[in-house]
Amino acid sequence: MKSIKKIDTEIDEIDRRIVFATQKGIPLVERPFDAIAKQVGITANEIKYRLEVMLDNGIIRRIGAVPNHYHLGYVANGMSVWDVDDDAVDEFGEIIGTLDYVSHCYKRPRHLPVWPYNLFAMIHAKTRAEVEEKAAAIATILEGVCRNHEILYSTRILKKTGLRLFNTPK
């Protein structure tokens, strides 16, 4: 693979074709990069390299699976929000983010006096009781550095898409 990375944030026509070919998902086949390469007209190694360059330059943020939790039976999804001591939020956010039932965990600014929460962790489970059990486990981890928390339950699935190009590449 090439070792020199682009440093600009412009995409060329080949990059546009790669984004267009992958914007609805990477093919669910044994060799997905070969399938994309065939569609785009370059090698699978070049596809991988160009995706890496786009990641490195912030043109795309990530390549990953985006599961539909509802279809997997995880219908009780709760965003747990935590009022964690500011000097402990980074350390404990890292810990909470590694839990297998937390899909994403991040720090956000407080909006006092209305919103005191600065740590958010999305918990996925099959029942609300299970979400509450998992939140209780997080509360145990945060004991001594957390003043309060709440669970905000999902009522519908929001956007689950990434970058979209609307003009078909040439």
C-alpha positions in Angstrom: 0.0 0.0 0.0 1.1 3.6 -0.6 2.6 5.4 2.4 2.0 9.1 1.2 -1.3 10.5 2.3 -3.1 13.4 0.7 -3.2 16.5 2.8 -6.1 18.4 1.2 -9.7 17.8 2.0 -10.9 17.8 -1.6 -12.2 14.6 -3.1 -11.6 13.6 -6.7 -13.9 11.7 -9.0 -12.7 8.3 -7.9 -13.3 9.2 -4.2 -16.8 10.4 -5.1 -17.4 7.1 -6.8 -16.2 5.3 -3.7 -18.5 7.3 -1.4 -21.4 6.8 -3.8 -20.8 3.0 -3.9 -20.6 2.8 -0.1 -23.1 5.4 1.1 -25.9 2.9 1.6 -23.6 0.4 3.3 -20.7 -1.8 2.5 -21.8 -4.9 0.6 -22.5 -7.9 2.8 -20.3 -10.3 0.9 -17.2 -12.3 1.7 -14.9 -9.7 0.0 -16.6 -6.3 0.2 -13.7 -4.3 -1.0 -13.4 -6.4 -4.1 -17.1 -5.8 -4.8 -16.6 -2.0 -4.3 -13.5 -2.1 -6.5 -15.4 -3.8 -9.3 -18.1 -1.1 -9.1 -15.6 1.8 -9.0 -13.1 0.4 -11.5 -10.0 0.3 -9.4 -8.3 -2.3 -7.2 -9.5 -3.4 -3.7 -6.1 -2.1 -2.3 -6.7 1.3 -3.8 -10.2 1.3 -2.3 -8.8 0.6 1.1 -6.0 3.2 0.7 -8.4 5.9 -0.4 -10.8 5.2 2.4 -7.9 5.4 4.8 -6.9 8.8 3.3 -10.5 10.1 3.6 -10.6 9.0 7.2 -7.2 10.6 8.0 -8.3 13.9 6.4 -11.7 14.0 8.1 -13.7 13.6 4.8 -15.4 10.6 6.4 -15.5 10.1 10.1 -15.6 6.3 10.5 -16.3 3.0 8.8 -18.4 0.8 11.0 -21.5 -1.2 11.4 -24.7 0.7 12.2 -27.1 -2.0 13.6 -30.8 -1.5 13.9 -31.1 -2.3 17.6 -34.9 -2.7 17.3 -34.5 -5.4 14.7 -32.1 -7.2 17.0 -34.6 -7.2 19.8 -33.1 -4.4 21.8 -36.2 -2.3 22.1 -35.6 -0.6 25.5 -32.8 1.8 24.6 -32.0 4.5 27.1 -29.7 7.4 27.0 -28.3 7.6 30.5 -27.2 11.1 31.6 -24.9 11.7 34.5 -23.9 14.7 36.6 -20.2 13.7 37.2 -17.6 15.8 38.9 -15.8 17.8 36.1 -12.4 16.6 37.3 -13.5 12.9 37.0 -15.7 12.9 33.9 -12.9 12.1 31.4 -11.5 9.2 33.4 -14.9 7.7 34.2 -16.2 8.3 30.7 -13.4 6.1 29.3 -14.4 3.4 31.7 -18.2 3.6 31.0 -17.5 3.7 27.2 -15.9 0.2 27.4 -18.9 -1.5 28.9 -20.4 -4.0 26.4 -23.9 -2.7 26.8 -23.0 0.9 26.1 -22.8 1.7 22.4 -21.5 5.2 22.8 -20.4 7.4 25.6 -19.4 11.1 25.5 -18.9 14.2 27.5 -21.2 17.3 26.8 -21.3 20.7 28.4 -23.8 21.4 31.2 -26.5 24.0 30.7 -27.1 25.1 34.3 -29.4 25.6 36.0 -31.7 23.5 33.7 -29.4 20.7 32.6 -26.7 19.5 35.1 -25.6 16.4 33.1 -22.2 16.2 31.5 -21.7 12.5 30.7 -24.0 10.6 28.3 -24.0 6.8 27.8 -26.4 5.0 25.5 -27.6 1.7 27.0 -29.2 -1.0 24.9 -31.3 -3.7 26.4 -34.4 -5.8 25.7 -36.5 -4.4 28.5 -36.6 -1.2 30.5 -35.9 -3.2 33.7 -32.7 -4.4 32.1 -31.7 -0.8 31.1 -32.3 0.2 34.7 -30.1 -2.7 36.0 -27.3 -1.6 33.7 -27.7 2.0 34.8 -27.5 0.9 38.4 -24.2 -0.9 37.5 -22.9 2.4 36.0 -24.0 4.2 39.2 -21.9 1.8 41.2 -18.9 2.6 39.1 -19.5 6.3 39.4 -20.1 6.2 43.2 -18.5 9.1 44.9 -18.1 11.2 41.7 -21.7 11.4 40.5 -24.5 13.5 42.0 -27.5 12.4 39.9 -28.6 10.7 36.8 -31.6 10.1 34.6 -32.5 7.7 31.8 -34.1 9.1 28.7 -35.8 6.3 26.7 -35.8 6.2 22.9 -39.2 6.4 21.2 -38.1 6.0 17.6 -35.0 5.5 15.5 -33.4 8.6 14.2 -31.1 9.1 11.3 -28.8 6.0 10.8 -26.9 7.2 7.7 -23.6 8.7 6.9 -22.3 10.9 4.1 -24.6 11.1 1.2 -23.8 12.3 -2.4 -26.9 13.0 -4.5 -25.3 13.5 -7.9 -24.3 10.3 -9.5 -20.5 10.3 -10.3 -19.5 10.1 -13.9 
